Amino acid sequence: MPIDYKEYHPKWKLISRLIRFKRADNRCEWCGAVNYEPHPVTGSKVILTVAHIDQRKSNNRFSNLAALCQRCHLNHDRKHHIHKRIYGNNKNQLSLIN
């Protein structure tokens, strides 16, 4: 899914590179999978991304960011994705399901 950079910090690309390559040393900070190498569990090529731990794109403190492989990032975002699917993106939108 393409990233809409309008929602991110103006220097997000730099912040992301610092987290992935400097702090995380090119490894997933949760499982240790190495960037661009086969994942030890799935065997698929690892592409590190940076996750917002609290799911808020406006919170760019380094303590709220983690360099994650696809597997860890998806597992981290799972509840958030389910909530968005049920309730939509608009927090003020009324639910038709409940």
N, CA and C atoms as a LAMMPS dump frame, in Angstrom:
ITEM: TIMESTEP
0
ITEM: NUMBER OF ATOMS
294
ITEM: BOX BOUNDS ff ff ff
-5.0000000000000000e+02 5.0000000000000000e+02
-5.0000000000000000e+02 5.0000000000000000e+02
-5.0000000000000000e+02 5.0000000000000000e+02
ITEM: ATOMS id mol type element x y z
1 1 1 N 0.843 -1.175 0
2 1 2 C 0 0 0
3 1 3 C 0.89 1.241 0
4 2 1 N 0.663 2.163 -0.921
5 2 2 C 1.488 3.375 -0.968
6 2 3 C 1.269 4.248 0.272
7 3 1 N 2.304 4.954 0.651
8 3 2 C 2.239 5.827 1.819
9 3 3 C 1.821 7.219 1.377
10 4 1 N 0.869 7.798 2.096
11 4 2 C 0.468 9.186 1.861
12 4 3 C 1.324 10.051 2.782
13 5 1 N 2.413 10.577 2.261
14 5 2 C 3.375 11.323 3.075
15 5 3 C 2.818 12.641 3.616
16 6 1 N 1.652 13.085 3.135
17 6 2 C 1.054 14.32 3.655
18 6 3 C 0.718 14.187 5.142
19 7 1 N 0.486 12.972 5.595
20 7 2 C 0.104 12.739 6.99
21 7 3 C 1.314 12.601 7.919
22 8 1 N 2.507 12.579 7.367
23 8 2 C 3.713 12.335 8.149
24 8 3 C 4.507 13.617 8.388
25 9 1 N 5.442 13.527 9.294
26 9 2 C 6.365 14.625 9.593
27 9 3 C 7.077 15.029 8.3
28 10 1 N 7.337 16.325 8.085
29 10 2 C 8.01 16.764 6.853
30 10 3 C 9.361 16.081 6.618
31 11 1 N 10.026 15.662 7.672
32 11 2 C 11.32 14.985 7.523
33 11 3 C 11.2 13.485 7.78
34 12 1 N 10.027 12.912 7.477
35 12 2 C 9.782 11.505 7.77
36 12 3 C 10.798 10.576 7.098
37 13 1 N 11.143 10.835 5.849
38 13 2 C 12.081 9.943 5.152
39 13 3 C 13.428 9.907 5.868
40 14 1 N 13.902 11.045 6.344
41 14 2 C 15.155 11.097 7.096
42 14 3 C 15.004 10.382 8.442
43 15 1 N 13.921 10.646 9.141
44 15 2 C 13.666 9.989 10.43
45 15 3 C 13.64 8.475 10.243
46 16 1 N 12.946 8.022 9.219
47 16 2 C 12.833 6.59 8.939
48 16 3 C 14.202 5.963 8.666
49 17 1 N 15.021 6.643 7.878
50 17 2 C 16.367 6.114 7.584
51 17 3 C 17.218 6.041 8.848
52 18 1 N 17.135 7.066 9.697
53 18 2 C 17.907 7.056 10.95
54 18 3 C 17.506 5.879 11.831
55 19 1 N 16.213 5.627 11.935
56 19 2 C 15.731 4.519 12.763
57 19 3 C 16.173 3.179 12.17
58 20 1 N 15.942 2.97 10.869
59 20 2 C 16.231 1.672 10.241
60 20 3 C 17.719 1.363 10.152
61 21 1 N 18.51 2.346 9.73
62 21 2 C 19.905 2.046 9.417
63 21 3 C 20.887 2.392 10.527
64 22 1 N 20.613 3.427 11.299
65 22 2 C 21.53 3.808 12.389
66 22 3 C 21.171 3.056 13.668
67 23 1 N 19.976 3.355 14.192
68 23 2 C 19.615 2.773 15.483
69 23 3 C 19.433 1.257 15.407
70 24 1 N 18.703 0.779 14.404
71 24 2 C 18.394 -0.652 14.318
72 24 3 C 19.483 -1.451 13.618
73 25 1 N 20.456 -0.768 13.05
74 25 2 C 21.565 -1.437 12.366
75 25 3 C 21.081 -2.428 11.305
76 26 1 N 20.05 -2.007 10.547
77 26 2 C 19.559 -2.788 9.411
78 26 3 C 18.885 -4.101 9.819
79 27 1 N 18.35 -4.149 11.045
80 27 2 C 17.666 -5.352 11.54
81 27 3 C 16.315 -4.974 12.134
82 28 1 N 15.387 -5.918 12.078
83 28 2 C 14.106 -5.726 12.754
84 28 3 C 14.382 -5.638 14.251
85 29 1 N 13.858 -4.604 14.885
86 29 2 C 14.126 -4.401 16.308
87 29 3 C 13.358 -5.377 17.194
88 30 1 N 12.41 -6.107 16.636
89 30 2 C 11.639 -7.041 17.453
90 30 3 C 12.052 -8.495 17.25
91 31 1 N 12.395 -8.893 16.031
92 31 2 C 12.75 -10.309 15.818
93 31 3 C 14.179 -10.504 15.332
94 32 1 N 14.864 -9.413 14.947
95 32 2 C 16.254 -9.504 14.518
96 32 3 C 16.461 -9.856 13.059
97 33 1 N 15.381 -9.991 12.277
98 33 2 C 15.523 -10.307 10.853
99 33 3 C 16.346 -9.216 10.165
100 34 1 N 17.225 -9.637 9.248
101 34 2 C 18.14 -8.718 8.575
102 34 3 C 17.504 -8.166 7.301
103 35 1 N 17.593 -6.849 7.133
104 35 2 C 17.042 -6.166 5.97
105 35 3 C 17.605 -6.743 4.671
106 36 1 N 16.739 -6.961 3.696
107 36 2 C 17.057 -7.466 2.352
108 36 3 C 17.519 -8.92 2.32
109 37 1 N 17.426 -9.625 3.429
110 37 2 C 17.766 -11.052 3.447
111 37 3 C 16.493 -11.857 3.697
112 38 1 N 16.525 -13.176 3.445
113 38 2 C 15.33 -13.989 3.71
114 38 3 C 14.97 -13.963 5.198
115 39 1 N 13.678 -13.822 5.475
116 39 2 C 13.207 -13.821 6.861
117 39 3 C 13.41 -15.22 7.447
118 40 1 N 13.904 -15.329 8.684
119 40 2 C 14.179 -16.645 9.268
120 40 3 C 12.936 -17.52 9.439
121 41 1 N 11.751 -16.93 9.507
122 41 2 C 10.525 -17.721 9.675
123 41 3 C 9.806 -17.919 8.347
124 42 1 N 9.607 -16.832 7.599
125 42 2 C 8.797 -16.902 6.379
126 42 3 C 9.612 -17.209 5.128
127 43 1 N 10.893 -16.87 5.143
128 43 2 C 11.736 -17.059 3.971
129 43 3 C 11.613 -15.943 2.947
130 44 1 N 10.666 -15.028 3.132
131 44 2 C 10.507 -13.927 2.178
132 44 3 C 11.541 -12.837 2.453
133 45 1 N 11.835 -12.055 1.426
134 45 2 C 12.826 -10.986 1.546
135 45 3 C 12.344 -9.931 2.537
136 46 1 N 13.183 -9.577 3.486
137 46 2 C 12.841 -8.598 4.513
138 46 3 C 13.023 -7.185 3.97
139 47 1 N 12.012 -6.356 4.15
140 47 2 C 12.085 -4.927 3.844
141 47 3 C 11.686 -4.196 5.122
142 48 1 N 12.649 -3.562 5.769
143 48 2 C 12.355 -2.856 7.013
144 48 3 C 11.528 -1.603 6.761
145 49 1 N 10.577 -1.377 7.643
146 49 2 C 9.792 -0.148 7.659
147 49 3 C 9.782 0.356 9.095
148 50 1 N 9.29 1.558 9.302
149 50 2 C 9.24 2.113 10.658
150 50 3 C 7.787 2.204 11.099
151 51 1 N 7.509 1.638 12.26
152 51 2 C 6.159 1.639 12.827
153 51 3 C 6.044 2.663 13.939
154 52 1 N 4.876 3.278 14.031
155 52 2 C 4.54 4.129 15.172
156 52 3 C 3.914 3.206 16.219
157 53 1 N 4.566 3.023 17.342
158 53 2 C 4.111 2.087 18.36
159 53 3 C 2.69 2.424 18.819
160 54 1 N 2.393 3.701 19.02
161 54 2 C 1.062 4.096 19.499
162 54 3 C 0.074 4.36 18.361
163 55 1 N 0.452 4.068 17.125
164 55 2 C -0.377 4.212 15.928
165 55 3 C -0.653 5.665 15.536
166 56 1 N -0.065 6.629 16.215
167 56 2 C -0.287 8.043 15.885
168 56 3 C 0.864 8.55 15.022
169 57 1 N 0.576 8.902 13.785
170 57 2 C 1.608 9.373 12.854
171 57 3 C 2.216 10.693 13.288
172 58 1 N 1.528 11.413 14.165
173 58 2 C 2.044 12.699 14.641
174 58 3 C 3.066 12.533 15.764
175 59 1 N 3.143 11.363 16.369
176 59 2 C 4.072 11.113 17.473
177 59 3 C 5.359 10.512 16.917
178 60 1 N 6.33 11.36 16.632
179 60 2 C 7.573 10.922 16.006
180 60 3 C 8.753 10.888 16.967
181 61 1 N 8.472 10.77 18.256
182 61 2 C 9.567 10.585 19.215
183 61 3 C 10.238 9.25 18.908
184 62 1 N 11.547 9.219 19.011
185 62 2 C 12.267 7.985 18.698
186 62 3 C 11.809 6.829 19.58
187 63 1 N 11.368 7.121 20.801
188 63 2 C 10.884 6.063 21.694
189 63 3 C 9.554 5.478 21.221
190 64 1 N 8.869 6.167 20.299
191 64 2 C 7.602 5.69 19.76
192 64 3 C 7.764 5.042 18.387
193 65 1 N 8.973 4.943 17.889
194 65 2 C 9.226 4.392 16.558
195 65 3 C 10.041 3.113 16.662
196 66 1 N 9.749 2.156 15.772
197 66 2 C 10.501 0.904 15.749
198 66 3 C 10.71 0.461 14.313
199 67 1 N 11.933 0.024 13.996
200 67 2 C 12.228 -0.55 12.688
201 67 3 C 11.755 -1.998 12.715
202 68 1 N 10.815 -2.331 11.831
203 68 2 C 10.214 -3.662 11.855
204 68 3 C 10.211 -4.308 10.476
205 69 1 N 10.336 -5.633 10.468
206 69 2 C 10.153 -6.401 9.239
207 69 3 C 8.65 -6.435 8.932
208 70 1 N 8.29 -6.936 7.754
209 70 2 C 6.886 -6.972 7.364
210 70 3 C 6.059 -7.784 8.361
211 71 1 N 6.586 -8.914 8.797
212 71 2 C 5.852 -9.809 9.702
213 71 3 C 5.55 -9.12 11.036
214 72 1 N 6.558 -8.512 11.644
215 72 2 C 6.361 -7.838 12.932
216 72 3 C 5.471 -6.608 12.788
217 73 1 N 5.646 -5.86 11.692
218 73 2 C 4.837 -4.654 11.483
219 73 3 C 3.367 -5.036 11.305
220 74 1 N 3.106 -6.067 10.514
221 74 2 C 1.727 -6.506 10.303
222 74 3 C 1.111 -7.005 11.609
223 75 1 N 1.863 -7.781 12.378
224 75 2 C 1.349 -8.26 13.665
225 75 3 C 1.065 -7.094 14.606
226 76 1 N 1.942 -6.098 14.607
227 76 2 C 1.735 -4.92 15.457
228 76 3 C 0.48 -4.147 15.045
229 77 1 N 0.256 -4.005 13.745
230 77 2 C -0.861 -3.209 13.232
231 77 3 C -2.181 -3.976 13.145
232 78 1 N -2.178 -5.272 13.431
233 78 2 C -3.364 -6.111 13.216
234 78 3 C -4.638 -5.536 13.859
235 79 1 N -4.605 -5.22 15.15
236 79 2 C -5.803 -4.7 15.831
237 79 3 C -6.245 -3.368 15.218
238 80 1 N -5.276 -2.539 14.868
239 80 2 C -5.582 -1.238 14.254
240 80 3 C -6.285 -1.437 12.909
241 81 1 N -5.801 -2.387 12.092
242 81 2 C -6.412 -2.651 10.787
243 81 3 C -7.83 -3.205 10.949
244 82 1 N -8.03 -4.085 11.918
245 82 2 C -9.368 -4.637 12.167
246 82 3 C -10.321 -3.519 12.584
247 83 1 N -9.868 -2.656 13.475
248 83 2 C -10.703 -1.54 13.929
249 83 3 C -11.074 -0.627 12.763
250 84 1 N -10.101 -0.313 11.895
251 84 2 C -10.376 0.539 10.733
252 84 3 C -11.365 -0.132 9.788
253 85 1 N -11.258 -1.446 9.628
254 85 2 C -12.164 -2.156 8.729
255 85 3 C -13.597 -2.115 9.27
256 86 1 N -13.741 -2.251 10.578
257 86 2 C -15.069 -2.249 11.188
258 86 3 C -15.655 -0.845 11.252
259 87 1 N -14.862 0.111 11.725
260 87 2 C -15.381 1.444 12.013
261 87 3 C -15.007 2.509 10.987
262 88 1 N -14.14 2.201 10.057
263 88 2 C -13.719 3.178 9.062
264 88 3 C -12.606 4.063 9.591
265 89 1 N -12.133 4.96 8.749
266 89 2 C -11.032 5.846 9.114
267 89 3 C -11.466 7.005 9.987
268 90 1 N -12.707 7.411 9.878
269 90 2 C -13.186 8.583 10.603
270 90 3 C -13.623 8.186 12.01
271 91 1 N -12.912 8.652 13.019
272 91 2 C -13.225 8.303 14.401
273 91 3 C -14.594 8.829 14.825
274 92 1 N -15.081 9.888 14.169
275 92 2 C -16.37 10.471 14.522
276 92 3 C -17.53 9.867 13.738
277 93 1 N -17.224 8.958 12.82
278 93 2 C -18.241 8.335 11.99
279 93 3 C -19.053 7.341 12.819
280 94 1 N -20.368 7.364 12.667
281 94 2 C -21.218 6.416 13.375
282 94 3 C -21.096 5.04 12.743
283 95 1 N -21.12 4.01 13.566
284 95 2 C -21.027 2.647 13.076
285 95 3 C -22.41 2.141 12.68
286 96 1 N -22.506 1.492 11.546
287 96 2 C -23.755 0.875 11.117
288 96 3 C -23.82 -0.585 11.549
289 97 1 N -22.748 -1.083 12.126
290 97 2 C -22.668 -2.494 12.499
291 97 3 C -23.222 -2.732 13.9
292 98 1 N -23.026 -1.813 14.812
293 98 2 C -23.492 -2.008 16.193
294 98 3 C -24.845 -1.45 16.348
